[in-house]
Amino acid sequence: MMVIRSHFRATLIRSSPIQERENTLNLNLNLNLRILYRYIYVSKFTDVLDRFRPENYNSSKFSVLFLSTIEEQQQSDQFKVLGVSNGLVLCCLLGPLVYYVCDPVTRQSVTLPRPKDRSTNRHPIFFGEGFVSKVNEDNVLVSFTVVRVELLSSPSNYLNLETFSSDTGKWADYKLPCSKPIALLKRGGGPITYKGILHWFVDIHGMVAFDPYRNQKSCRVIPFPDERDIDSEYEYEGIYRLCDETQGKLRFFEVSPEPSSFYCFSMWDLKDYEKGEWCSEFKVTRSDLSSSDPELTSWLMTANFLPLSFNPFDLNIVYLRCEELNCVVSYDIENKRLDVACKPIGVVEDLSWRVVVPFVIPRWPTRVPIPRVPKKAAKGKGGHRKRSYRIYTRF
């Protein structure tokens, strides 16, 4: 196993709340945050790596980052960013599923071996892929794991999944019993990661959790907060809610789809992970909102907002899309203030949390751990085992 040290460390020295807030803001200034549109339209994966060149994203101005033009959507293959973990990015080529793990800083990448194809002409199989990596006590990235869950069309008492580990260099199949029948949302975006555990959204308005590093023999179902707007969540397939991890907290943020609703924004924190207990943090009405932007102020009582992302560096900030103004706004939780964050370039109509991912490029490279070659790999000429992956290195 090749272990390559990462020079990126983001450890904050915690002393007082004020000191912690200053350290967090300083880190935010040093590492530029983007909201990355998941889909990239190019002809081959080396072109994906080229799209991650610093000139495409390295700017002090916050933005929604589109790495392809609208014209390219009609001409090229479709690649999708599935997850980001400790500076590494998991992508795949849609159509014939080919998975890649890369470091956007060095543009080094590894092509994973192909998993078994279980699709048939009549019954294609869809997957929800997750990505986690592991660091040791010295903050050295030592391995990564890719998990893909079968998205069944009807509820099942089992979770069918496959895992690829860089430690073994091969895929492994699992069929895990669930405490209740579940069906994963096919339009649920990527799974969220909390405490190194992957969580997929299910149609019973909750999450199913799987821990690829510490417990590969079971899964558990975690419900969403009981007090949320269940009817609108069902009607709009969860597009008006945002659930994700930010600074060690698992948060559920809800936007009312109807301007006439009494509350427009609500938020809960998961206080007890083992028990699945949520705690309400706030409920905000339209009249509570304010803005320093005159045009946005005129729309506060009637605009339609769609949640996009939490700010991974600031617990106080949530990003939303304002449909009427065709812009991304930041919501300041403490001051109940909305401000225009950016005007996206190349906006698509379905811009929501499903098709974007918070994206931070570290200033130092994180080398991709090279997967092991399975012992039973076929041998080529000269008795050498054939590798079932390729490595691109571009500096």
Buried (B, 14 or more C-beta within 10 A) or exposed (E): EEEBEBEBEEEEEEEEEEEBEEBBEEBBEEBBBBBBBBBBBBEEBEBBBBBBEEEBBEEEEBBBBBBBEEEBBEEBBBBBBBBBBBBBBBBBBEEEBBBBBBBBBBBBBBBBBEBEEEEEEEEEBEBBBBBBBBBEEEBBBBBBBBBBBBBBEEBBEBBBBBBBBBBBBBBEEBEBEBEEBBBBBEEBBBBBBBEBBBBBBBBBBBBBBBBBEEEBEBBBBBBBBEEBBEEBBEEEBBBBBBBBBBBEBBBBBBBBBEBEEEBBBBBBBBEEEEEBBBEEBEBBEBEBBBBEBEEBEEBBEEBBBBBBBBBBBBBBBBBBBBBEBEBBBBBBBEEBBBBBBBEBEBBBEEBBBBBBBBBBBBEEBBBBBBBBBBEEBEEEEEEEEEBBBEEBEEE
